[in-house]
Amino acid sequence: MGRLAVASVAAAYALGSRRLASSPVSSAMVFVGCGVLLGPVALDIIDLKHGAEPVIALLEAALTLVLFTDAMTVRRRDLRTDGFLPGRLLCVGLPMSIGAGWLLAWPLLPGLTLWELALLGAVLAPTDAALGKTAMSSPRVPALVRHGLNVESGLNDGMVLPFFVLFLAAIPGTSAAQEGESGIFWRALVLSSVLGFLVGAVGGRLLRSAQARGWVSREWAQLLVPAVATAAYALAVVVDGSGFIAAWIGGFAFGFVLRRFPAAEPQESPDPLQDVPDPTAAFTEHLGELLASLSLLVFGAVLLGPTLENLSWGIVGYAVLSLTVVRMLPVAVALAGSGLCLPTVAYIGWFGPRGLASVVLGLLLLEEEHVQGVELLARVVAVTVGLSVLLHGVSAVALADRYGSWHEKTTATGRKLREGTPVPESARGAPRREREP
């Protein structure tokens, strides 16, 4: 019954996806809302009574594909020159968000240890462009801003993983702590990165060699991408490393090799291959998006729904601060002296939605029996992500239009804005979540 319900929700949204794309109702709102209805608090069709393994497997698969495909699209030039915006957000804003989330949780969530508070800051630091798609894809929003938000979203979930692993290792008795600090450093960070790089680079080179010899069809070339992502994840897990870090680094290597050795045959895309994400990733992108949507449905059923019955002012207060102060203050500091106007800084600061990465990391914490405050941590993550789904989804269309109108009126007066800096052609192949369905 549960599988039929999930399939029905996915099919119903697919049939009306184009109609809903321009409305305030986002895909995340649909799937999370349906999840709450299908969960124990309402229809009780989906629950964890029969074990959490299938749920965890779904979430891990979704995040693995998202990490891999997002990393594929990012180029070094995205973080240089005209890529100053994502560079500032990632190098300055992200660490500050983790720290701010850590510090603000202390007075609001008594009973959590120092490192549990740090874990919460790390789990809720990465952003998810899918939750505010219109805000990051509207043609009225300057390309520089859209590009910066998408690159940030595509990279910060991978960049937060080392913090998560190290904070978890600091808590005695956890799976990460059993390896010791040196073991975590070498296995989860160094070895996983090396293995992911090797799998991605070798996979990309083999694909290009097969394409040059005419051995592989276009369809199977697309199927190779999730296979490489899965191989990177699985190989790191075999050596007790971090599969997510391996998948993230593997995506960088895979994408670099595909751009370094262009396919001999012309692609369907009207632009040169080196200027857009490789079309072989199309299937994996769509598959990752489907799994991410289903993950949000499961999140609504098994985590958010039950949490809504046990709310406290401390949890709600922290969720609100996480979406405002914890995000907006670091963004303001990171963009100080950048030449961007206040409306732009406010727009970028607001659209830092929390989504899939926070859900997966939060549920992985539930598997750690030695994290004493794990239930409280899970409730805080659930409320923060749920509130983000609602607020960022509802505000995306209206604020994108309002911000776009401000930019158009200001530029019409002849004033030159830093926001109007052209984005290089190579940067316009933005991560998958910028594209409209």
N, C-alpha and C positions, 0 to 999 in steps of 0.2 A: 504493500500500500504506500509506503514511504517513497519507494522508487518511482511509482506512478505519479505521485504528487509532485515530486521534483521535476520529472520529465514534463509534466503538464505545465508547470510554471515556466520552464525554459522555452517550451514551444509557444506558449501564449505571448511571452515577451518578444520572441523572435518575430512573430507575425505583426506586432505593432511597434517594432523597434524604431523604424524611421519616423513614425508619427510622434513617438515620445522623445526623440532626440532633441527636438527644438522646444520642448516643454520643460517646466520646472521639475517634472518627475524623472529622476535619473534611474538608470538601470540598477544602481546600488540600492536606491530606495525601494524599488519593486522587489528585489530578491531578499533584502533584509526584512522588509515588511511581511512578505509571504512566509519567510522562515519563522518569524515570531508567531504567525497564525498557525503554522503547521507543527509548532513545538509543543512542549508539555503544558504551557500556560493557556493554550486554546484547544486545538484539535487533537493534540498529543499523537501525531502521526510520526514525527521524527524525534528521537531521543537517543541517549547513550546507554540505554539499559542492556544492549547487546554488545557492548564494548566500544571503545573509542578508536580502535585501530583503523577501521575504514575512514573515519572522519579525519584522523591525523594524516593518513596516506593521501587523501584528496587534497588537503591543505598543503602538504609538502610538495606534491606534484604541481599544484598551481603556482606556488611561489618559485619553485625551481625553474619553470618555463618562463615566468615573468622576469626573473633575474637574468636568465640567459638571453632572452630576446631583447630586453631593454639595454643590456650591456653591448649587444651586437651593433646597435644603432649609434652608439656614442663614439666620436672621434676625438683625437687629441686637440684638434683645432676648435672643438666646441668649448674647450676650457681656456683657450688663449684668445688674445685680442678681443674680438667681438663676443667671445664667450666669457667676458668678465662677470656677467651676472650669475651664471651657475657656479663659477669658481668662488665667488664671494659667499654665496648661499651654502655651498658645501664645506668650504674650508673654515669659514668663520661662523656662519649661522648654525650649522648642524651640531658642532661640539657645544656651542652655547645653549642650544635647545636641550641637549641631553643634561647639561649642568643645571639649567633653570628648572627642568622637570624634576630633577633630583632634589633640589633645594626646596621647591614649593610643596613637594609631597610630604616633607618632614612635619610641618605643623598641622597639616590637614588629615594625615593618615597615620595617627599614632598606632604603635604596635608593630610597625614594620622596622626591620633592621636597616642599618646603613646601606648594605649592599642590595637589599630588596628594593629600597628606594631608588638606588642607582639603576637597577634593572628596569623599573617602571619608566624612568627617564629615557632609557635606551629604547624600550619597546614602543613608546609613543612618539619617538622623534621622527621616523621616516614618514614621508608623505606619499599619497597615492593619487595620481592625476585622474584616475578613472572616476573618482568621486566628485570631481568638479570639471568634467570634460568640457562643457560649454565655455567655462571661464578660461580654459587653456586651448581652445580651438576656434573661438569666435574670430572671424576675419576683422572685426572692428578693433580687437585688441592688438596693439603693435606686435609685429613679428618677434622683436627682441624679447619682449616679455613672455610671449607664448613659448618661444624656444627655451628661454631660461628656466621657466617653471617645469617644462617637460624634461629637460636634461637633469635638473635637480631631482625630480621624482624618479627618474630612471636610475640614478646613481645612489641616492641616499639610503635606500633600503639595503644595498650591498655594503655601503660604508659603515652602517651601524652594526653589522654582524660581529666584527671584532670586539666592539664594546660589550655587546650582549654576552659573548662567550667569556670574556675576561671577568665581567661582573658576576656571571654565574659560577665561574671557577673560584671566586672569593668566598662563596658560601659553603661551609663544610658539609660534606655528605652528598653533594650533588654529583651528577655524572661527570660534569666538567672538572670538579674539584678532585676527583679520584685520579686524574691524570697529573695533577700538580701544575704549578704555574709554568714551569719549563716545558712540560709535556703539552699543555694547551698551546703554548706559543709555537712549538715546533710542529705539532700535528694539525691543530685547527687553523692556524694562521699560515705558517710557512709551507708545510707539506701539502695541505689542501690547495693552496694557491698554485704551487708548482704542478700538482697533478691536474688541476683544472686547466691551467695554461697548456700543458702538453696535450691533453685530450682535445681541447678546442683547436689548437694549432694543427695537430695531426688530422683531425676530422675535417677541417677546412681545406687542408692541402690535398687530402684524398678525394674530396668532392671535386675540387678544381681539376685534378688529374683525370678523374673519371669523366668529367664533362668534356675535357679537351679531347679525349679518345672516343667520345660518343657512346660511352658505356652505360650512362645513367639517364633515365627519362626525367622529364621535368617534375612529374608527380612524385617519383621516389626521391628526387633531390630534396623535395620539401619534407618528406618523411624522415630524411636523415637528420634534420635539425633537432627534433625532440629526442632522437636516439643519442645524439652527441651530448645533449644537455643531461639526459638521464645517466649516461655513462660517466660523465664528470661527477655528478652527485654520488652515484653508487660507489665509484672508486674511492672517493674521499671517505665515505662511510665505512668501507671495508677496513681502512687503516685507522679507524676511530678519529677521523678528522671532521671537518665541517662540510657537509655536502652542499650547503647553500653558498658558502664562500667559493667552493670549487666551481659550481655552476656559474656564478657571477664572473669569476676570472675567465672561465672557459668561454663565456659569451664574448668577452673582449677579444680573446685570441682568435676565436672563430670568425668574428666579424672583420678583424684586421686582415686575416689571411684572404678572405673573400674579396676584400677591396684591393689588397696588394697584388693578387693574381686574378684579374677580371676574367669572366667566362669568355670563351672564344666565340660562342654563338650569341647573336643579339637577343636581348631579353624583351619581354612584352612591354616593359615600362618605357615611356617616351623619353626619359632622361637617361644619361649614362649611368652605368652601374655604380661607379664610384661616388655618384652624387645622391644616391638614395639607398635606403636599406635594401639589402639583397632580396629579390623576390622569392628566393627559396625559403625565406623565413615566414612567408605569408600564412602557411598552414599552422605553424607553431604559434604565431601571434594569435590567430583566431582560437586555437585550442586553449591557449593560456587564458584568453579572455573568458571563454566558456567556463573553464575550471575555476577561475577567480569569481565569476558570478555565482556558481554553485557553492563555492566556499562561503560567500557572503550569506547565501540562503541558510546553509548549515550553521553559520555563526549566529544568525537571528534565532534559529530554533533552539540550539543547545547552550548558548551562552547569554545572549542579550535578553531573550524572553524570561528565563528564570531570574536573571539579575534585576529586572524591572520590579520584581516582587520583593526585593530586599535592598531598596535604595536608602541612602543616608545623605545628609547634607554635605558631609565631608567628601563623599564620592562625587556627587554632582558638582560641588564647588571646584574640586580638582579638575574634573572634565572640562568645565568652562574655562578655567585658567589655562589648561593645556592647549585649548584651541585658540586662545587669545594671547595672553601674556607670554607663555612659553614659546609660542611661535613668532608673534609679532615683534616683541622686543629684540630678540636675536637678529631678526631680519633687518630691523631698523639700524642696529649697530653694524651689521655686515654691509649695508648699503650706504653708510655714512660716507660722504665725500665722493660718491659715485656719479653725481650729477643728475640722478633721477629725481623727479618731482615727488612731493609728498603723496599725491593720489596714487602714484605708481607704487611707492613703498607700502602704502596701506593695502593696495590691491594684492600685491605679492605676499604681504604678511598674512592677509586673511585666507588666501587660498593655499593653505597647507593642510589639506584633508588627510585624515588617518584612515587607513584601509587594510589591505590584504596582509602586508608585512606585519603590522601590529597584531592582527588577528592570529596569524600563524605563530608568532613568537609568544603571544599570550597563552595560546593553547598548549604550546610546548612546555611552558612553565607548569601547567597542570600535571604534567607527567613527572615532575620533580617532587618526590615525596619529602625531601629534606628542606624545601623552601617553606618555612612555617607560615608565612603570610600569603601563600599562593592563592587562596580563595579570594582574599581581598584584592590582590593584584589583578586577578581575572575579572572581578566585577568592575574595577576601575577602567581596565582596558575596554570592556564591553560597553560601558556607558559612554566613554570618550569616543569610540568608533561609531556607536549608534547615533550620538549627538552630531558627530561630524557628517555622517551620511545624510541626516535630515537637514542640518543648517547649510552645509556647503552645496547640497543638491538643490535646495529651494532657492538659494541666493545666486546661483551661478549665472542663470540667464539674465536676471535683472541687473546685477552688478557688472557683468560683461558689457551690456548695452550702455549702462551709465558711464562706465569708465571709457568705453569707446567714444561716446559722445563728447566727453571732456577732452580726449586726445584730439578728436577731429576739430573741435572748436578752437582749441589752443593753437594747433598747427595752422589753422585758417587765418589767424592773425599775423602770420609770418614769423612767429617765434620758433626758433630751432630747439628741439627737445632731444635729449640723449635717448629717450625712448624710441625716437624715430630712426636710430642708427640701423642701416640695412643689415640684415642677417645674410651671411654668405650662402650661396646656393647649396653648398655641401651640408649646411646646417638645417636646410629646410626638410630634409628627410627625417622628421622628428620622430621620437618614440611613438609606438603604436597607439598610445592612449590619447594622442592629439588628434587623430583622424576621426572624422565623423563616420558613422555607420552607413 
